[in-house]
Amino acid sequence: MNQQIHILKNIAEDTEKRITEVLEEYGEKAGEKIKIGAYGSPSSRVDIAAEENIIRAVEESDYPFNIFSEERGYIKRGYSQTLIVDPLDGSYNAENDIPFYSISLAISDGDLQTVKYALVRDIPHRRNYWAVRGEGAFLENKRLKTRGDRSLFIVYLGKKAHESSFKIARKARRTRCLGSASLEMCMVAEGSADLFLYRFVHGGALRIVDIAAAYLIVREAGGIVVDERLEPLNMGVSTEERKNVIAAANRETLKILQ
């Protein structure tokens, strides 16, 4: 396994232990909102514990990264590369014992399109999705490849959903929305789903921390990731930027949106 991926794997698996400890120790209070994060949204006890564990792991081992995370924002450490972190993607699921949540870690030169190494840790199933730019995407040791023949779409249909999302959802035989963007995009990468669509009525749905790792995993599996204008997606390391995001198995699947 690539050395950088090995580092991400160690960080994720150690942080998984910390998340599990907090969930077991605090029970319902693990989801108690105790702080406002860098994006202006409330952060729970388990979110903060997960992030603190990742920061500690990076600083104690002096890994050569700056850190950009959901709760703390940008931590400058004097390096050229940045570790983009969502310490717990699917917090509501984790806090309510719904087995679909992850840790998302990506190493980038400063934006989405320069992500070089990526890992999404599926915590309930204790497995890793990972990718190295130019070398493919994997679930543990199995190479991933998108398919596009499932007729399963992952579409956000909550109260902020754009009306076009409902029209797209009706074009599939089956539709899901499971509450962890990184894992949902990985479903496209492994061929379980054909399309991932998060589109809000106003503003953007997702942040770079939500999708940085999954972006590379989908791309390296042969998929396509675009914005709502169907143009190649890019996002910077910023707490201000949110975008609507579409991941598709292939160009043919993407035509459904045109």
C-alpha positions in Angstrom: 0.0 0.0 0.0 1.2 3.5 -0.8 3.0 5.2 2.1 0.6 8.2 2.2 -2.4 5.9 2.1 -0.9 3.9 4.9 -0.6 7.2 7.0 -4.3 8.0 6.2 -5.3 4.5 7.1 -3.6 4.6 10.5 -5.1 8.0 11.3 -8.6 6.9 10.3 -8.5 3.6 12.2 -7.2 5.3 15.3 -9.9 7.9 15.1 -12.5 5.2 14.6 -11.6 3.9 18.0 -12.0 7.3 19.6 -15.4 7.8 17.9 -16.6 4.4 19.2 -15.3 5.3 22.7 -17.3 8.6 22.8 -20.5 7.0 21.4 -20.3 4.3 24.1 -19.3 6.6 27.0 -21.8 9.4 26.3 -24.7 7.6 24.6 -27.3 10.1 23.6 -25.2 12.9 24.9 -22.5 12.1 22.3 -24.6 14.2 19.9 -25.0 17.2 22.2 -24.0 20.4 20.4 -21.3 22.0 22.4 -19.5 24.3 19.9 -19.9 26.2 16.6 -17.5 24.9 14.0 -15.5 26.7 11.3 -18.4 26.6 8.9 -20.8 28.2 11.4 -22.7 25.0 12.1 -23.1 23.5 15.6 -20.6 20.7 16.3 -21.4 17.7 18.5 -19.3 16.2 21.3 -18.4 13.2 19.0 -17.5 15.5 16.1 -15.1 17.5 18.2 -13.5 14.4 19.8 -12.9 12.9 16.3 -11.3 16.0 15.0 -9.1 16.5 18.0 -7.9 12.9 17.6 -6.9 13.5 14.0 -5.1 16.8 14.8 -3.2 15.1 17.6 -2.2 12.2 15.4 -0.9 14.6 12.7 1.0 16.8 15.2 2.5 14.0 17.3 3.9 12.2 14.3 4.7 15.5 12.6 3.2 14.4 9.3 4.0 16.9 6.6 0.6 18.5 6.1 -1.4 21.6 7.0 -4.8 20.6 8.2 -8.2 21.9 6.9 -11.1 20.5 9.0 -14.8 20.9 9.5 -14.6 22.2 13.0 -11.3 24.1 13.3 -10.9 25.3 9.8 -7.4 25.9 8.4 -4.4 25.0 10.6 -1.2 26.2 9.0 1.8 24.0 9.7 4.3 25.3 7.1 3.9 22.6 4.5 2.9 22.6 0.8 0.2 19.9 1.1 -3.0 20.0 3.1 -4.9 17.2 4.8 -8.6 17.9 4.1 -10.7 16.3 6.9 -14.2 15.5 7.7 -13.7 13.8 11.1 -17.2 12.3 11.1 -19.3 12.4 7.9 -22.8 11.3 8.9 -22.8 12.5 12.5 -26.6 12.2 12.8 -26.3 8.5 11.8 -23.5 7.8 14.2 -25.4 9.6 17.1 -28.6 7.6 16.4 -27.1 4.2 15.8 -27.7 4.2 12.1 -24.8 2.2 10.6 -23.7 4.6 7.8 -21.0 7.1 8.7 -17.4 7.6 7.9 -14.1 9.4 8.3 -13.0 11.3 5.2 -9.3 12.2 4.6 -7.7 13.7 1.5 -4.2 15.1 0.8 -4.3 18.0 -1.6 -2.1 20.8 -3.0 -4.8 23.3 -2.1 -8.1 22.5 -3.9 -10.3 19.6 -5.0 -8.7 19.0 -8.4 -5.3 18.6 -6.9 -6.2 15.9 -4.4 -3.6 13.1 -4.8 -4.4 10.7 -2.0 -7.8 9.9 -0.5 -9.3 7.5 2.1 -12.9 7.1 3.3 -13.2 4.9 6.4 -16.5 3.1 6.5 -16.7 2.9 10.3 -19.6 0.5 10.9 -18.2 -2.0 8.4 -14.5 -1.3 9.4 -13.3 -1.0 5.8 -11.4 1.5 3.7 -12.1 3.0 0.3 -9.0 4.7 -1.0 -7.4 6.1 -4.1 -4.1 7.4 -5.5 -4.3 9.8 -8.4 -3.3 8.0 -11.6 -3.2 4.6 -9.9 -6.8 3.7 -9.4 -9.4 3.3 -6.6 -9.9 0.4 -4.2 -12.0 -1.0 -1.5 -9.4 -2.6 0.7 -7.5 -4.6 -2.0 -10.3 -4.8 -4.5 -10.0 -2.4 -7.5 -13.2 -0.3 -8.0 -14.9 0.3 -11.3 -18.1 2.3 -11.9 -20.9 0.5 -13.7 -24.0 2.6 -14.6 -26.5 -0.3 -15.0 -28.1 -0.4 -11.5 -30.9 2.1 -12.0 -30.2 3.2 -8.4 -29.8 7.0 -7.8 -28.7 8.6 -4.6 -30.6 11.9 -4.4 -31.0 14.4 -1.6 -34.7 15.0 -1.2 -34.9 16.9 2.1 -36.5 20.3 2.7 -33.7 22.2 1.0 -33.8 20.0 -2.2 -34.2 21.7 -5.6 -37.4 20.8 -7.4 -35.4 19.3 -10.2 -34.1 16.6 -7.8 -37.5 15.1 -7.5 -37.8 14.9 -11.3 -34.4 13.1 -11.5 -35.3 10.7 -8.7 -38.3 9.5 -10.7 -36.1 8.5 -13.6 -34.5 5.7 -11.5 -36.0 2.4 -10.5 -34.7 3.0 -6.9 -33.7 6.1 -5.0 -31.8 6.5 -1.7 -30.4 9.2 0.5 -28.4 7.8 3.4 -26.8 10.8 5.1 -23.1 10.5 4.5 -22.0 12.1 1.2 -18.5 10.5 1.2 -19.9 6.9 1.5 -22.7 7.6 -0.9 -20.2 8.8 -3.5 -18.2 5.7 -2.9 -21.3 3.7 -3.8 -21.0 5.2 -7.2 -17.3 4.3 -7.4 -17.9 0.7 -6.5 -20.8 0.3 -8.9 -23.6 0.0 -6.3 -25.2 3.2 -7.5 -25.3 5.0 -10.9 -25.8 8.6 -9.8 -25.2 10.9 -6.7 -27.0 14.2 -6.7 -27.0 16.8 -3.9 -28.7 20.0 -5.1 -30.1 22.7 -2.9 -32.7 25.3 -3.8 -30.4 28.1 -2.5 -26.7 28.1 -2.4 -24.6 25.0 -2.4 -25.2 21.7 -0.7 -21.7 20.4 0.1 -18.3 21.6 1.3 -14.9 20.4 0.2 -14.5 18.6 3.5 -17.5 16.5 2.7 -16.3 15.2 -0.6 -12.6 15.7 -1.1 -11.7 12.1 -0.6 -14.7 10.6 -2.4 -14.1 12.9 -5.3 -10.8 11.2 -6.1 -12.2 7.8 -5.4 -15.0 8.3 -7.9 -12.7 9.7 -10.5 -10.1 7.0 -10.2 -12.9 4.4 -10.5 -13.8 5.8 -13.9 -16.7 8.1 -12.8 -17.4 11.8 -13.4 -17.8 14.5 -10.8 -19.4 17.8 -11.9 -21.2 20.9 -10.5 -24.9 21.8 -11.2 -23.9 23.3 -14.6 -22.4 19.9 -15.5 -18.9 21.4 -15.5 -15.9 19.8 -13.9 -16.2 20.3 -10.1 -13.5 22.3 -8.2 -13.6 23.8 -4.7 -10.9 25.6 -2.7 -9.8 25.2 0.9 -12.4 27.7 2.2 -15.1 27.8 4.9 -17.2 30.0 2.6 -17.6 27.8 -0.4 -20.4 25.3 -0.9 -21.5 23.7 -4.2 -24.1 21.4 -5.5 -22.5 18.1 -6.5 -23.2 15.4 -9.0 -21.2 12.2 -9.4 -22.1 9.8 -12.2 -20.9 6.4 -13.2 -20.2 7.5 -16.8 -21.1 10.0 -19.5 -24.2 8.1 -20.5 -25.6 8.3 -17.0 -24.8 12.1 -16.9 -27.1 12.6 -20.0 -30.1 11.9 -17.7 -29.5 15.4 -16.3 -29.4 17.2 -19.7 
